[in-house]
Amino acid sequence: MTTIPTTQKSLVLPAEGSPYTVVETAVPHPGPDDVLVKIAATGINPFEWKVTTPIFSWLIPGYPFITGTDGAGVVVEVGENVSNFKTGDRIVFQGFMKENAQATFQQYAITTAALAAHLPESVSFDAAATLPATFGTAALIFFNPYAETECLGLKPFWEEGGKGAYAGKPIFIVGGATSLGQYSIQLAKLSGFSPIITTASPHNAALLTELGATHVVDRSLSADAVLAEVLKVAAGKPFEVAMDAISSPETQSIAYQVLAPGGALALSLPDQISAELKKDGDAKRIVFIHGSVHLPQHRKIGGEIFARLTGWLEQGVVKPNAFEVLPDGLAGIVGGLERLKNNQVSAKKLVARPQETPA
Ligand SMILES: NC(=O)c1ccc[n+]([C@@H]2O[C@H](COP(=O)([O-])OP(=O)(O)OC[C@H]3O[C@@H](n4cnc5c(N)ncnc54)[C@H](OP(=O)(O)O)[C@@H]3O)[C@@H](O)[C@H]2O)c1
């Protein structure tokens, strides 16, 4: 039996404007519907450096603040109502930045058992830690029918008639090499979209083609050239759906113009499309996701997605991102976030192992 310590190491923002620091915090106790997880690996997301800047710091619910939304590890304690996990199980789950106890930048975290997945032996903790935040977000964007302003509401590929339901329809995915983009390409393929057109640096074209993209447009081309190339590939077929995993003002504008009247565009950051572009009022629907399965509007389908994730991983239906393990456990996250901020990470997830944090 694993001995659970009373304290642990956590990577904390102690106060507004202060840097991430590794400190000792209490190990939380699971509520009746939760499990306590000893975290073997956590993925790192751009949000975690953005939230230290004045533009995004309002999202922090209070200080000291712990974040981290990608968790993989071993269940060490279960709440009294939990029937789908037992101690010793391997688990992958989305952390929740609204509750320090549910954040993954620490050695132990609690999570809601109904929103987590069993992790097959064939998938390492490091690989699993690339999944929860961005795979979860991509799946919610595509398939959640209960959040019309956030999600596309496509027919889920796991339901009858869902696999290949969009055969022959083009989709445009901006930023295919992002973690979010790589999972979106895989979901688009499962849904049958064709062609699947994405933007990336040319050195990532082979990887994205393997995941399901049919055309990779060089992201360094001018906006006009990207737009022309995407429309040329579709050869007149209307884009009913587009997804912008980058969502800069420029990429949003391209994606919006690609979209056919009445189509739906999913954004990963808030809408910055100009009024000038929107003035024709052609009934294009723009959605912006808050990609957490823990939010009330995402819990129902989020639980369903995570319950099925185990099988998808076992069968190779969903492939985790490539990853790089950072040195020094939680302490190494700080340098990793700096690299993400400076666009020095291409087509892979940075992963930290909290248990390897130096004393
Ligand atoms: N709303 C939500 O709930 C939610 C959830 C998750 C993520 N996000 C946001 O979604 C975005 C993507 O997150 P992520 O973690 O998936 O990113 P990531 O993996 O860190 O993205 C890195 C990749 O971005 C690509 N890239 C950078 N600028 C590009 C451009 N102009 N066009 C095309 N590709 C570009 C690079 O591609 P190349 O290497 O090919 O150059 C690089 O490989 C972030 O802004 C993040 O904050 C939002």
Ligand as a Chemical Component Dictionary entry (heavy atoms), coordinates in Angstrom:
data_LIG
# 
_chem_comp.id                   LIG 
_chem_comp.type                 NON-POLYMER 
_chem_comp.pdbx_formal_charge   0 
_chem_comp.three_letter_code    LIG 
# 
loop_
_chem_comp_atom.comp_id 
_chem_comp_atom.atom_id 
_chem_comp_atom.alt_atom_id 
_chem_comp_atom.type_symbol 
_chem_comp_atom.charge 
_chem_comp_atom.model_Cartn_x 
_chem_comp_atom.model_Cartn_y 
_chem_comp_atom.model_Cartn_z 
_chem_comp_atom.pdbx_ordinal 
LIG N1  N1  N 0  -9.807 28.016 -25.319 1  
LIG C1  C1  C 0  -9.280 26.928 -24.755 2  
LIG O1  O1  O 0  -9.901 26.276 -23.916 3  
LIG C2  C2  C 0  -7.920 26.468 -25.170 4  
LIG C3  C3  C 0  -7.481 25.166 -24.852 5  
LIG C4  C4  C 0  -6.213 24.764 -25.288 6  
LIG C5  C5  C 0  -5.415 25.653 -25.982 7  
LIG N2  N2  N 1  -5.869 26.921 -26.217 8  
LIG C6  C6  C 0  -5.058 27.883 -26.963 9  
LIG O2  O2  O 0  -4.850 27.306 -28.234 10 
LIG C7  C7  C 0  -3.583 27.702 -28.734 11 
LIG C8  C8  C 0  -2.815 26.444 -29.122 12 
LIG O3  O3  O 0  -2.440 25.739 -27.941 13 
LIG P1  P1  P 0  -1.494 24.465 -28.048 14 
LIG O4  O4  O 0  -1.099 24.080 -26.680 15 
LIG O5  O5  O -1 -2.151 23.478 -28.891 16 
LIG O6  O6  O 0  -0.249 25.123 -28.803 17 
LIG P2  P2  P 0  1.238  24.592 -28.985 18 
LIG O7  O7  O 0  1.232  23.115 -29.131 19 
LIG O8  O8  O 0  2.111  25.179 -27.937 20 
LIG O9  O9  O 0  1.587  25.289 -30.395 21 
LIG C9  C9  C 0  2.880  25.245 -30.928 22 
LIG C10 C10 C 0  2.748  25.271 -32.437 23 
LIG O10 O10 O 0  2.145  26.493 -32.848 24 
LIG C11 C11 C 0  2.336  26.558 -34.244 25 
LIG N3  N3  N 0  2.126  27.932 -34.711 26 
LIG C12 C12 C 0  2.532  29.086 -34.126 27 
LIG N4  N4  N 0  2.098  30.155 -34.847 28 
LIG C13 C13 C 0  1.421  29.671 -35.917 29 
LIG C14 C14 C 0  0.735  30.264 -37.007 30 
LIG N5  N5  N 0  0.683  31.594 -37.175 31 
LIG N6  N6  N 0  0.129  29.451 -37.907 32 
LIG C15 C15 C 0  0.170  28.107 -37.776 33 
LIG N7  N7  N 0  0.814  27.486 -36.752 34 
LIG C16 C16 C 0  1.427  28.250 -35.832 35 
LIG C17 C17 C 0  3.745  26.071 -34.446 36 
LIG O11 O11 O 0  3.686  25.317 -35.642 37 
LIG P3  P3  P 0  4.981  24.977 -36.539 38 
LIG O12 O12 O 0  5.905  24.248 -35.608 39 
LIG O13 O13 O 0  4.440  24.112 -37.624 40 
LIG O14 O14 O 0  5.558  26.267 -37.010 41 
LIG C18 C18 C 0  4.030  25.199 -33.194 42 
LIG O15 O15 O 0  4.317  23.862 -33.505 43 
LIG C19 C19 C 0  -2.925 28.540 -27.631 44 
LIG O16 O16 O 0  -3.173 29.908 -27.871 45 
LIG C20 C20 C 0  -3.662 28.106 -26.389 46 
LIG O17 O17 O 0  -3.641 29.087 -25.367 47 
LIG C21 C21 C 0  -7.102 27.335 -25.836 48 
# 
loop_
_chem_comp_bond.comp_id 
_chem_comp_bond.atom_id_1 
_chem_comp_bond.atom_id_2 
_chem_comp_bond.value_order 
_chem_comp_bond.pdbx_ordinal 
LIG N1  C1  SING 1  
LIG C1  O1  DOUB 2  
LIG C1  C2  SING 3  
LIG C2  C3  SING 4  
LIG C2  C21 DOUB 5  
LIG C3  C4  DOUB 6  
LIG C4  C5  SING 7  
LIG C5  N2  DOUB 8  
LIG N2  C6  SING 9  
LIG N2  C21 SING 10 
LIG C6  O2  SING 11 
LIG C6  C20 SING 12 
LIG O2  C7  SING 13 
LIG C7  C8  SING 14 
LIG C7  C19 SING 15 
LIG C8  O3  SING 16 
LIG O3  P1  SING 17 
LIG P1  O4  DOUB 18 
LIG P1  O5  SING 19 
LIG P1  O6  SING 20 
LIG O6  P2  SING 21 
LIG P2  O7  DOUB 22 
LIG P2  O8  SING 23 
LIG P2  O9  SING 24 
LIG O9  C9  SING 25 
LIG C9  C10 SING 26 
LIG C10 O10 SING 27 
LIG C10 C18 SING 28 
LIG O10 C11 SING 29 
LIG C11 N3  SING 30 
LIG C11 C17 SING 31 
LIG N3  C12 SING 32 
LIG N3  C16 SING 33 
LIG C12 N4  DOUB 34 
LIG N4  C13 SING 35 
LIG C13 C14 SING 36 
LIG C13 C16 DOUB 37 
LIG C14 N5  SING 38 
LIG C14 N6  DOUB 39 
LIG N6  C15 SING 40 
LIG C15 N7  DOUB 41 
LIG N7  C16 SING 42 
LIG C17 O11 SING 43 
LIG C17 C18 SING 44 
LIG O11 P3  SING 45 
LIG P3  O12 DOUB 46 
LIG P3  O13 SING 47 
LIG P3  O14 SING 48 
LIG C18 O15 SING 49 
LIG C19 O16 SING 50 
LIG C19 C20 SING 51 
LIG C20 O17 SING 52 
# 
